Amino acid sequence: MTRLHDLYNRAGQSPWLDNLKRSYLTSGHLAELVSSGVRGLTSNPTIMAKAIEAGDDYDEALAAALAGGRTVEEAYWDLVIADVEGALGVLGRVYDQSDGGDGFVSIEVSPRLAHDTDGTIESARQLHERVDQPNLLVKIPATREGLGAIESMIAEGRSINVTLIFSLDRYLEVIEAYLKGLEKLLGHGGDASKVASVASFFVSRVDTETDRRLEQIARDKPGSSTATLALASLGTAAVAQARLAYRLYLEMFSGPRWEALQRAGARPQRPLWASTSTKNPAYADLAYVDTLVAPNTVNTMPEETVELYLDHGSVVPISEADLAAGESAFERLAECGIDIADVAAVLETEGVAAFAASFDDVLAKLQEKADALGTLR
């Protein structure tokens, strides 16, 4: 048994891997990680771009797709779906043993659709129909336009990973979209027990942006009590917000409305902590893992963070005092002049743009490989 097994068995949190590449499947490495306690998997266009750039794992499949008349963008989806289907197979046993509670693999709709509700609905539907596996989660960003797509997909009985959540206000809207979707699904005779969903908070990025602002406040007001408070508040925003999100989760998935859905077989939409590798070397290497252990949540980690957790991770759940401390930390940030709503807006814009840029980048890399393979032929 490993610390990852302890995390799930003792604390009720599911450790997922935030990475996927062809070599994980061909080498059996993903199966080894699952044996060590990994219970699900996420990925995104940035990860895919790095995997393609790193070597020749995709060259043969790319050449075959192009030879079959596929465009470079169609070939991209062929490659991604092949990886996802391979991972779904590896994690299928976890899905079965957990009665559909874990063992999920995510695939993302095109980042170009982040502000296109109808386009996102159509893309998510097509991905679910093309892959057609019960442990598939299609990722939809929590943009304003994404909320309607999330509700529509849940209402169709499709499992969704809601991604790029950066604020508590937007999280409440995501939960509402999930609940409304379930109510619509049940209203037309659907089976809510077959629907799974996670709500993905991107954690470390909140500190990156908030710390930048706190440091600027300290520079602008040297020697003041505000500067002292700003410096003392560095590195507190992300964990505080995630803990408050967990408190919202506990509140929203209780009471008469939720209990009626639960009696009909619905599962709660679990909070998922994403972007949990430590970006600032001044902070602990598991700053966004050890501090966010909580029942019925997910922490999706890059492999480096998984290895760190296996070596020295904590299995101590957050407490009521931790939740209260999260509120106090948010109050101190407001005293410093931090507009957390603006932080979230900036991060959402940057997150959507970064994924779109990675998507364009991966297509460009595939085109370069296609050109090179054509030369080789």
MARLUM-340333 format. One record per residue (C-alpha): residue number from 1; residue in one letter; x, y, z. Coordinates in steps of 0.5 Angstrom, whole numbers, plus 500, padded with zeros to 3 digits. Layout:
<nodes>
(node NUM, "A", (X, Y, Z))
...
</nodes>
This chain:
<nodes>
(node 1, "M", (500, 500, 500))
(node 2, "T", (502, 507, 498))
(node 3, "R", (501, 514, 501))
(node 4, "L", (496, 515, 495))
(node 5, "H", (492, 509, 497))
(node 6, "D", (492, 512, 504))
(node 7, "L", (490, 518, 501))
(node 8, "Y", (483, 515, 499))
(node 9, "N", (482, 510, 504))
(node 10, "R", (483, 514, 510))
(node 11, "A", (481, 521, 508))
(node 12, "G", (477, 520, 502))
(node 13, "Q", (480, 524, 497))
(node 14, "S", (482, 521, 490))
(node 15, "P", (489, 522, 487))
(node 16, "W", (489, 523, 479))
(node 17, "L", (494, 524, 475))
(node 18, "D", (495, 530, 471))
(node 19, "N", (499, 528, 465))
(node 20, "L", (498, 523, 459))
(node 21, "K", (502, 521, 453))
(node 22, "R", (503, 515, 448))
(node 23, "S", (509, 512, 452))
(node 24, "Y", (505, 512, 459))
(node 25, "L", (501, 506, 455))
(node 26, "T", (506, 503, 451))
(node 27, "S", (511, 502, 457))
(node 28, "G", (505, 500, 462))
(node 29, "H", (507, 506, 466))
(node 30, "L", (500, 508, 467))
(node 31, "A", (498, 501, 469))
(node 32, "E", (504, 502, 474))
(node 33, "L", (502, 509, 477))
(node 34, "V", (494, 506, 478))
(node 35, "S", (497, 500, 482))
(node 36, "S", (501, 505, 486))
(node 37, "G", (494, 509, 488))
(node 38, "V", (492, 513, 482))
(node 39, "R", (485, 513, 481))
(node 40, "G", (484, 518, 475))
(node 41, "L", (487, 522, 469))
(node 42, "T", (486, 529, 466))
(node 43, "S", (490, 532, 461))
(node 44, "N", (490, 538, 456))
(node 45, "P", (493, 541, 450))
(node 46, "T", (499, 544, 453))
(node 47, "I", (500, 537, 456))
(node 48, "M", (499, 534, 449))
(node 49, "A", (504, 539, 445))
(node 50, "K", (509, 537, 450))
(node 51, "A", (508, 530, 449))
(node 52, "I", (508, 531, 441))
(node 53, "E", (515, 535, 441))
(node 54, "A", (518, 530, 446))
(node 55, "G", (520, 525, 441))
(node 56, "D", (517, 520, 435))
(node 57, "D", (511, 517, 439))
(node 58, "Y", (506, 519, 435))
(node 59, "D", (510, 519, 428))
(node 60, "E", (507, 513, 426))
(node 61, "A", (500, 514, 428))
(node 62, "L", (500, 521, 425))
(node 63, "A", (503, 518, 418))
(node 64, "A", (497, 513, 418))
(node 65, "A", (492, 518, 419))
(node 66, "L", (495, 523, 414))
(node 67, "A", (496, 517, 409))
(node 68, "G", (488, 516, 410))
(node 69, "G", (486, 523, 408))
(node 70, "R", (486, 526, 415))
(node 71, "T", (487, 533, 416))
(node 72, "V", (492, 535, 421))
(node 73, "E", (487, 537, 426))
(node 74, "E", (483, 531, 424))
(node 75, "A", (489, 527, 426))
(node 76, "Y", (490, 531, 432))
(node 77, "W", (483, 529, 435))
(node 78, "D", (485, 521, 432))
(node 79, "L", (491, 522, 436))
(node 80, "V", (488, 524, 443))
(node 81, "I", (482, 520, 442))
(node 82, "A", (487, 514, 442))
(node 83, "D", (491, 516, 448))
(node 84, "V", (484, 517, 452))
(node 85, "E", (481, 510, 450))
(node 86, "G", (488, 507, 452))
(node 87, "A", (487, 510, 459))
(node 88, "L", (480, 509, 459))
(node 89, "G", (482, 501, 459))
(node 90, "V", (487, 502, 464))
(node 91, "L", (483, 505, 469))
(node 92, "G", (476, 501, 467))
(node 93, "R", (478, 497, 473))
(node 94, "V", (478, 502, 478))
(node 95, "Y", (471, 505, 475))
(node 96, "D", (468, 498, 476))
(node 97, "Q", (471, 497, 483))
(node 98, "S", (469, 504, 485))
(node 99, "D", (462, 503, 482))
(node 100, "G", (463, 509, 478))
(node 101, "G", (466, 513, 483))
(node 102, "D", (473, 514, 480))
(node 103, "G", (477, 511, 474))
(node 104, "F", (475, 517, 470))
(node 105, "V", (479, 520, 464))
(node 106, "S", (478, 527, 461))
(node 107, "I", (478, 530, 454))
(node 108, "E", (477, 537, 453))
(node 109, "V", (473, 540, 447))
(node 110, "S", (477, 545, 443))
(node 111, "P", (479, 551, 447))
(node 112, "R", (477, 555, 441))
(node 113, "L", (470, 554, 443))
(node 114, "A", (471, 557, 450))
(node 115, "H", (466, 563, 449))
(node 116, "D", (461, 559, 444))
(node 117, "T", (456, 555, 448))
(node 118, "D", (452, 552, 442))
(node 119, "G", (459, 550, 439))
(node 120, "T", (461, 547, 446))
(node 121, "I", (455, 543, 446))
(node 122, "E", (456, 540, 439))
(node 123, "S", (463, 538, 441))
(node 124, "A", (462, 535, 447))
(node 125, "R", (456, 531, 445))
(node 126, "Q", (460, 529, 439))
(node 127, "L", (466, 527, 443))
(node 128, "H", (462, 523, 448))
(node 129, "E", (459, 519, 442))
(node 130, "R", (465, 518, 439))
(node 131, "V", (469, 515, 445))
(node 132, "D", (462, 512, 448))
(node 133, "Q", (465, 510, 455))
(node 134, "P", (462, 510, 462))
(node 135, "N", (469, 513, 465))
(node 136, "L", (470, 519, 460))
(node 137, "L", (469, 526, 462))
(node 138, "V", (469, 531, 457))
(node 139, "K", (472, 538, 459))
(node 140, "I", (468, 544, 459))
(node 141, "P", (471, 551, 461))
(node 142, "A", (467, 555, 466))
(node 143, "T", (466, 561, 462))
(node 144, "R", (460, 565, 462))
(node 145, "E", (458, 561, 455))
(node 146, "G", (460, 555, 458))
(node 147, "L", (455, 554, 464))
(node 148, "G", (449, 553, 459))
(node 149, "A", (453, 548, 455))
(node 150, "I", (455, 544, 462))
(node 151, "E", (447, 544, 464))
(node 152, "S", (445, 542, 457))
(node 153, "M", (450, 536, 457))
(node 154, "I", (448, 534, 464))
(node 155, "A", (441, 534, 462))
(node 156, "E", (443, 529, 456))
(node 157, "G", (446, 525, 462))
(node 158, "R", (453, 526, 459))
(node 159, "S", (459, 526, 465))
(node 160, "I", (463, 533, 465))
(node 161, "N", (469, 535, 468))
(node 162, "V", (468, 543, 469))
(node 163, "T", (475, 546, 468))
(node 164, "L", (478, 553, 469))
(node 165, "I", (474, 555, 475))
(node 166, "F", (478, 561, 479))
(node 167, "S", (472, 564, 483))
(node 168, "L", (467, 562, 489))
(node 169, "D", (462, 566, 485))
(node 170, "R", (463, 562, 478))
(node 171, "Y", (463, 556, 482))
(node 172, "L", (456, 557, 485))
(node 173, "E", (454, 558, 478))
(node 174, "V", (457, 551, 476))
(node 175, "I", (454, 548, 482))
(node 176, "E", (447, 551, 479))
(node 177, "A", (448, 549, 472))
(node 178, "Y", (450, 542, 475))
(node 179, "L", (443, 541, 479))
(node 180, "K", (439, 544, 474))
(node 181, "G", (442, 539, 469))
(node 182, "L", (440, 534, 473))
(node 183, "E", (433, 536, 475))
(node 184, "K", (432, 537, 467))
(node 185, "L", (435, 530, 466))
(node 186, "L", (430, 527, 471))
(node 187, "G", (424, 531, 468))
(node 188, "H", (425, 527, 462))
(node 189, "G", (426, 520, 465))
(node 190, "G", (433, 520, 465))
(node 191, "D", (438, 516, 469))
(node 192, "A", (442, 521, 474))
(node 193, "S", (446, 515, 477))
(node 194, "K", (450, 514, 470))
(node 195, "V", (452, 522, 471))
(node 196, "A", (459, 524, 474))
(node 197, "S", (462, 531, 474))
(node 198, "V", (468, 534, 477))
(node 199, "A", (469, 542, 478))
(node 200, "S", (476, 543, 477))
(node 201, "F", (479, 549, 481))
(node 202, "F", (486, 551, 478))
(node 203, "V", (489, 553, 485))
(node 204, "S", (496, 555, 484))
(node 205, "R", (495, 560, 479))
(node 206, "V", (491, 564, 484))
(node 207, "D", (497, 565, 488))
(node 208, "T", (501, 567, 482))
(node 209, "E", (497, 573, 480))
(node 210, "T", (495, 575, 488))
(node 211, "D", (502, 575, 490))
(node 212, "R", (504, 579, 484))
(node 213, "R", (499, 584, 486))
(node 214, "L", (501, 584, 494))
(node 215, "E", (508, 585, 492))
(node 216, "Q", (506, 591, 488))
(node 217, "I", (502, 594, 494))
(node 218, "A", (508, 593, 499))
(node 219, "R", (512, 596, 494))
(node 220, "D", (507, 602, 493))
(node 221, "K", (506, 603, 501))
(node 222, "P", (513, 601, 504))
(node 223, "G", (513, 601, 511))
(node 224, "S", (506, 602, 512))
(node 225, "S", (501, 597, 516))
(node 226, "T", (498, 595, 509))
(node 227, "A", (505, 593, 506))
(node 228, "T", (506, 589, 512))
(node 229, "L", (499, 585, 512))
(node 230, "A", (500, 584, 504))
(node 231, "L", (507, 581, 505))
(node 232, "A", (504, 577, 511))
(node 233, "S", (499, 575, 506))
(node 234, "L", (503, 572, 500))
(node 235, "G", (502, 565, 499))
(node 236, "T", (495, 565, 502))
(node 237, "A", (490, 566, 497))
(node 238, "A", (489, 560, 493))
(node 239, "V", (489, 555, 499))
(node 240, "A", (484, 560, 502))
(node 241, "Q", (479, 560, 496))
(node 242, "A", (480, 552, 495))
(node 243, "R", (478, 551, 502))
(node 244, "L", (472, 556, 502))
(node 245, "A", (470, 552, 495))
(node 246, "Y", (470, 546, 499))
(node 247, "R", (465, 549, 505))
(node 248, "L", (460, 551, 499))
(node 249, "Y", (460, 544, 496))
(node 250, "L", (458, 542, 503))
(node 251, "E", (453, 547, 504))
(node 252, "M", (450, 546, 496))
(node 253, "F", (450, 538, 496))
(node 254, "S", (446, 538, 502))
(node 255, "G", (439, 540, 504))
(node 256, "P", (432, 538, 501))
(node 257, "R", (434, 540, 494))
(node 258, "W", (440, 536, 493))
(node 259, "E", (437, 530, 498))
(node 260, "A", (431, 529, 492))
(node 261, "L", (436, 529, 487))
(node 262, "Q", (440, 524, 491))
(node 263, "R", (434, 519, 492))
(node 264, "A", (434, 519, 485))
(node 265, "G", (441, 516, 484))
(node 266, "A", (445, 523, 483))
(node 267, "R", (452, 523, 485))
(node 268, "P", (455, 530, 488))
(node 269, "Q", (459, 534, 483))
(node 270, "R", (466, 533, 487))
(node 271, "P", (471, 539, 487))
(node 272, "L", (477, 537, 484))
(node 273, "W", (484, 541, 485))
(node 274, "A", (488, 542, 479))
(node 275, "S", (494, 546, 478))
(node 276, "T", (497, 543, 484))
(node 277, "S", (504, 543, 483))
(node 278, "T", (508, 549, 487))
(node 279, "K", (510, 554, 482))
(node 280, "N", (514, 559, 487))
(node 281, "P", (520, 555, 490))
(node 282, "A", (519, 559, 496))
(node 283, "Y", (513, 555, 498))
(node 284, "A", (513, 548, 500))
(node 285, "D", (513, 542, 495))
(node 286, "L", (506, 540, 497))
(node 287, "A", (503, 546, 498))
(node 288, "Y", (497, 545, 494))
(node 289, "V", (496, 538, 496))
(node 290, "D", (497, 537, 503))
(node 291, "T", (493, 543, 505))
(node 292, "L", (487, 541, 501))
(node 293, "V", (486, 534, 503))
(node 294, "A", (478, 533, 504))
(node 295, "P", (473, 527, 503))
(node 296, "N", (470, 526, 497))
(node 297, "T", (475, 531, 493))
(node 298, "V", (480, 530, 487))
(node 299, "N", (487, 532, 487))
(node 300, "T", (490, 532, 480))
(node 301, "M", (497, 532, 480))
(node 302, "P", (503, 532, 475))
(node 303, "E", (507, 526, 476))
(node 304, "E", (513, 530, 479))
(node 305, "T", (508, 532, 485))
(node 306, "V", (505, 525, 485))
(node 307, "E", (512, 522, 486))
(node 308, "L", (513, 528, 492))
(node 309, "Y", (507, 525, 495))
(node 310, "L", (509, 518, 495))
(node 311, "D", (515, 520, 498))
(node 312, "H", (512, 525, 504))
(node 313, "G", (505, 527, 503))
(node 314, "S", (500, 528, 508))
(node 315, "V", (494, 525, 509))
(node 316, "V", (491, 530, 515))
(node 317, "P", (484, 532, 512))
(node 318, "I", (482, 540, 513))
(node 319, "S", (478, 541, 519))
(node 320, "E", (473, 546, 521))
(node 321, "A", (478, 551, 524))
(node 322, "D", (482, 551, 517))
(node 323, "L", (475, 553, 513))
(node 324, "A", (474, 558, 518))
(node 325, "A", (482, 560, 517))
(node 326, "G", (480, 561, 510))
(node 327, "E", (475, 566, 511))
(node 328, "S", (480, 570, 515))
(node 329, "A", (485, 570, 510))
(node 330, "F", (480, 572, 505))
(node 331, "E", (478, 578, 509))
(node 332, "R", (486, 580, 510))
(node 333, "L", (486, 580, 502))
(node 334, "A", (481, 585, 502))
(node 335, "E", (484, 589, 507))
(node 336, "C", (490, 590, 503))
(node 337, "G", (486, 592, 497))
(node 338, "I", (486, 585, 493))
(node 339, "D", (480, 585, 488))
(node 340, "I", (479, 577, 488))
(node 341, "A", (474, 578, 483))
(node 342, "D", (478, 581, 478))
(node 343, "V", (484, 576, 480))
(node 344, "A", (479, 571, 477))
(node 345, "A", (477, 575, 471))
(node 346, "V", (484, 576, 469))
(node 347, "L", (486, 568, 471))
(node 348, "E", (480, 566, 466))
(node 349, "T", (482, 570, 461))
(node 350, "E", (489, 568, 461))
(node 351, "G", (487, 560, 462))
(node 352, "V", (483, 560, 456))
(node 353, "A", (488, 564, 452))
(node 354, "A", (493, 559, 454))
(node 355, "F", (490, 553, 452))
(node 356, "A", (488, 556, 446))
(node 357, "A", (495, 558, 444))
(node 358, "S", (497, 551, 446))
(node 359, "F", (492, 548, 442))
(node 360, "D", (495, 552, 436))
(node 361, "D", (502, 550, 438))
(node 362, "V", (500, 543, 438))
(node 363, "L", (497, 543, 431))
(node 364, "A", (503, 547, 428))
(node 365, "K", (508, 542, 431))
(node 366, "L", (504, 536, 428))
(node 367, "Q", (504, 540, 421))
(node 368, "E", (512, 540, 422))
(node 369, "K", (512, 533, 423))
(node 370, "A", (507, 532, 417))
(node 371, "D", (512, 536, 413))
(node 372, "A", (518, 532, 415))
(node 373, "L", (514, 525, 414))
(node 374, "G", (512, 527, 407))
(node 375, "T", (520, 529, 406))
(node 376, "L", (522, 522, 409))
(node 377, "R", (517, 519, 404))
</nodes>
